[in-house]
Amino acid sequence: MDKDTENQSKKSAETISSSYRDSLKSMDTEEHIDLAFYRPIGYAWACLAKKLGITPNVITIASIFLGIGAGVAFYFPEMWINVIGMLLLIWANSFDSADGQLARMTKQYSRLGRILDGLSGDFWFAAIYVAICLRENVTSEFFMAHHWVIWVMAVVTGICHAKQAAMADYYRQFHLYFLKGEDGSELENASNLKKQLGALSWKKNFWKKLTMTSYTNYTVQQEATAPAMQALRHELAVRFPDQKIPRQFREDFRRKSLPLMKYTNILSFNWRTIALFVSLFLTMPWLYFAFELTVLNALLIYMVIRHEKICRRFTRMLKEGKY
């Protein structure tokens, strides 16, 4: 290989490496399994989609069908069908990674895309929960005798799952706000969303108003779970109305928030599906519900308490004029 060709190859490799890094949210918030597995695969899908002119929302919709297919496969007690379902769910999540990476690569950001991305996971796990319930009601002696028990477990688990995922996402976005600023975060404000929602008409903007209603309620629930964070946001808005928050404050908050990012990742997809796959290999899918109800709920409570404590501390420091 001559020198010009070698330099060209190095330049090409550096370009790809830079493009890949730009497709990530931030190293602060990335999870190790994602970095080792899903992000490289997602980047490959994103590059292919970019060449073919496929939009992030199309990839998200494709992931919904794959995730629902995984749920259907988990209904059957045959392990080989379950393994196919596991592969479909992994494929779905690689698409879920790809849509965000493609959006960052092509600057195709949209609130609809964020809403659709959040709903995709809901569709996956709704299908999985229903499949587990139907399966346990025909394969487990206990659940065959007490049909309602598994359905109650599924409903309660689903509610807890939604809260766990919502708060994990909320804390990540708040962290990114201090790390990258407003443009690098998808942090929302419920009062602003309500104003935008009020300007929409059910008659003229039915679908947009429907999705905005769902998204606004989602944000309202996030804010209600983190009152100390809202107090901090209010104090920052009063003291820095131009959003020029001192660099030292940003760095200090990021440093305190960073240890909690590992908990937000555990409450997201990877560890959740590891528990799901283990329960399927043990042929006791109901164990997955037990895992979410105990381990993940305990982690959620711990994370909320710690984050609220951090927010109260920084609010107090702002009022004392330390920034």
Secondary structure as the mmCIF struct_conf table of DSSP 4:
data_model
#
loop_
_struct_conf.conf_type_id
_struct_conf.id
_struct_conf.beg_label_comp_id
_struct_conf.beg_label_asym_id
_struct_conf.beg_label_seq_id
_struct_conf.end_label_comp_id
_struct_conf.end_label_asym_id
_struct_conf.end_label_seq_id
HELX_RH_AL_P HELX_RH_AL_P1 LYS A 3 ASP A 22
TURN_TY1_P TURN_TY1_P1 SER A 23 SER A 23
BEND BEND1 LEU A 24 LYS A 25
TURN_TY1_P TURN_TY1_P2 MET A 27 THR A 29
HELX_RH_AL_P HELX_RH_AL_P2 HIS A 32 ILE A 33
HELX_RH_PI_P HELX_RH_PI_P1 ASP A 34 TYR A 38
HELX_RH_AL_P HELX_RH_AL_P3 ARG A 39 LEU A 52
TURN_TY1_P TURN_TY1_P3 GLY A 53 GLY A 53
HELX_RH_AL_P HELX_RH_AL_P4 PRO A 56 ALA A 73
TURN_TY1_P TURN_TY1_P4 PHE A 74 TYR A 75
BEND BEND2 PHE A 76 PHE A 76
HELX_RH_AL_P HELX_RH_AL_P5 MET A 79 THR A 106
TURN_TY1_P TURN_TY1_P5 LYS A 107 LYS A 107
HELX_RH_AL_P HELX_RH_AL_P6 ARG A 111 THR A 139
HELX_RH_AL_P HELX_RH_AL_P7 GLU A 141 ALA A 145
HELX_RH_AL_P HELX_RH_AL_P8 HIS A 147 LYS A 180
HELX_RH_3T_P HELX_RH_3T_P1 GLU A 182 GLY A 184
HELX_RH_AL_P HELX_RH_AL_P9 ALA A 190 GLY A 198
TURN_TY1_P TURN_TY1_P6 ALA A 199 ALA A 199
BEND BEND3 LEU A 200 LEU A 200
TURN_TY1_P TURN_TY1_P7 TRP A 202 LYS A 204
BEND BEND4 ASN A 205 ASN A 205
HELX_RH_AL_P HELX_RH_AL_P10 PHE A 206 THR A 225
HELX_RH_AL_P HELX_RH_AL_P11 PRO A 227 ARG A 239
TURN_TY1_P TURN_TY1_P8 PRO A 241 ASP A 242
HELX_RH_AL_P HELX_RH_AL_P12 ARG A 247 SER A 257
HELX_RH_3T_P HELX_RH_3T_P2 LEU A 258 LEU A 260
HELX_RH_AL_P HELX_RH_AL_P13 MET A 261 ILE A 266
TURN_TY1_P TURN_TY1_P9 LEU A 267 LEU A 267
BEND BEND5 SER A 268 PHE A 269
HELX_RH_AL_P HELX_RH_AL_P14 ASN A 270 PHE A 281
TURN_TY1_P TURN_TY1_P10 LEU A 282 THR A 283
TURN_TY1_P TURN_TY1_P11 PRO A 285 PRO A 285
HELX_RH_AL_P HELX_RH_AL_P15 TRP A 286 PHE A 291
HELX_RH_PI_P HELX_RH_PI_P2 GLU A 292 LEU A 296
HELX_RH_AL_P HELX_RH_AL_P16 ASN A 297 LYS A 319
TURN_TY1_P TURN_TY1_P12 GLU A 320 GLY A 321
#
